[in-house]
C-alpha cells in the first residue's frame, strides 16, 4: 500500500486578490452571546471557497476566536463575508492586530494597509485606534449604547432613561478605591 499526504487549507499568498483590506466591527449581532460581551468582526472575501478556507483558518488558528462563519449567501455577486466572534476584552485589539499581521502571509496587504469601520467611521487599523473607538469591555459597551439611545430620546423630546444601573456595592467599592 502506498500513502499519499493530503494537503488542504491555505498556503503562502493563497488569498492574493481575494480580500479587501477592511474590517467591519460590530455591524452584526453575535450568535455566541450578548453583544455587550462579544465583538463581531467581518472581512470581505471575493469567493465562497476562499471565504470557507479563511473561516477554517480563523477557527483553527486562534484560541481567542470563539466562532468563525461564512455568510450563507452572496453579499454582492461573487462577494462573501467572513465573521469572527471574540470576547469584548482589553486584549481584543492585540488579538485582532495579530490576525491582521498574520494575514500578510496570505494576502498582498501589510498590516498598515488595513482599515477598520466602526459606526460608519473609517480609520486606519491600529491597536490604539481600535481601543479608542471600540468598547473593549461589556460595561463600556453598555454605557455607549445607553448614551446613544438617550441622545435619540432627547432628540425626540423624550426624557433620558438610565438603562445601565450601577450596583450600590460596586459604587461603594469604587468610591473606597478612589475610582
N, C-alpha and C positions, 0 to 999 in steps of 0.2 A: 504494500500500500504506500502510496506517496501522499504527502500532506502539502497543502498549499496554504500560505498565510493569507488570511482575509484582512484587507486593509480598508477601513471605512472611516469617514469623518473628514475633518478639514486639515489640509496641509498648508504649508507656507504660501501666502499670497493667493489662496483659493478664492477669496472674496473680492478680488480686484474688480472694480466696476459694478459691484453688486449692491453696495450700500451708499447711503447718503450720510455724510459726517455730522448728523444732527441727532440729538437725543431729546425726546419729549418727556417731561416729568409731570407725573400726576394728572395726565389728561384722561386717564381711565381709572375706574374703580378697581380695587383689589378683589381677587377671587379668594384669597387666603385668609382675609380678616378685615378688620375695620380700617378705613382709610387713614385714620389718625395714627395707626400703628405700622402701616405698610406703605412704602413708596413704590409706585409703578413707573418703570422707565420703558419707553418704547423706541425701537430702532426701525428705520425704513429699509426694506430689502427688496431687490428687484426680481426675485424668482422664488417660487414656492419651495423648491428643493433647497435652495440656499438658505431660506428662512428656517426650514426644518433643521438643517445642519447647524445653523447658528444657535437655535434653541437648544439643541442637544449639547453644543459646546458650552453654553452658559450653565446648563443644569449639571453637567459632569465636571466642569472646571472650577467652580467656585462654591465653597461651602456656605457662603453668605447669601447665595441666591436661593430663596425659598421656593420659587417656581418660575419656570420659563415656558412660554407658549407662543404659538404662531397664530396670527389672525385666521379665522376659519375661512374667510374668503378674501378676494382681492379688494384692496382699498381703492385702487385705480387699476386699469388694465395692466397686468403684469407686476403689480406692486403689492407687497405684503408687509405686515408689521410683526416684529418680534417683541414680546413683552417680557420683562423680568420683574419679579417682585422681591423686595428686600425690606428688612425691618427699618423703621424710621429711627435711626440712632446716630450718635455723634460720629460713628465710623463710616456712615453711608457714603460720604464724599470721597474718602480714601478708597473704599471698595470700588466705587464706580470709576475712579481715576485709574485704578489697577486694571480693570477690564478694558478701558479705553486704550491704555498703554499696550495691553496685550493684543488689541485689535490691529495694531500696527503690523503684526506678523501675518495677519490675514488680508488686510486691505492696503490700499495705497496711501492711507492717511496717517499722518503723525498725530500724536496726542494734541498738539497745538492747533490742528486743523478742525477739531470738533467744536460744535456749538451746542448750547442747551436752550430749550424753550420751556419756560415755566410761566404760567398765566399769560400766555401770548407775548411774553417778552423774550426776545432772543439775545443771547450774550455768549461770548466765548466760554467754553467749559474750562473751569479750573476748580480745584478744591475750595479755594477762597470764595469764588463766585457762587458755587453751589451752596456753601454754608451760609452765605449772606442772603440768598434768595429763597431757598427751600427749607421749610421747617424740618429740623432733624431730631425732633422729639415729639411724642404724642401730645404732650402738654402744649408745646409751641404750635403744633398744627391746630389744635382745638382753639387756642387763643386767636390765631389768624382767621379761622373760619368764623368765630364769633364776631370778630371785628368786621369782616366782610358783610356778614348778614346784618349787623347793626347799621352799617353805612347805607345799605339798601332800605332798611326800615326808616332811617332818618330822612332819606331822600323821598320816601313815600309819605312822610308826615306821621309815622308811627313811632311810638316811644321805643327806645332800645331795650333789649332784654339781656340779662346776664345768663347765658346758657352754661358756660363753664363755671361751675361753682367751686370755690376753694373750700376745702375742708378745714374746719376750725383747728383741729390738731396740727395739721400741716402748717397753717398760718402761724401758730404759736411756735412751732419748731423753727420756722424760717425767721421769725422775729428774734428768737433766742440766739440763733446763729448769725444774726445781723445781715440777712439777705432778704 
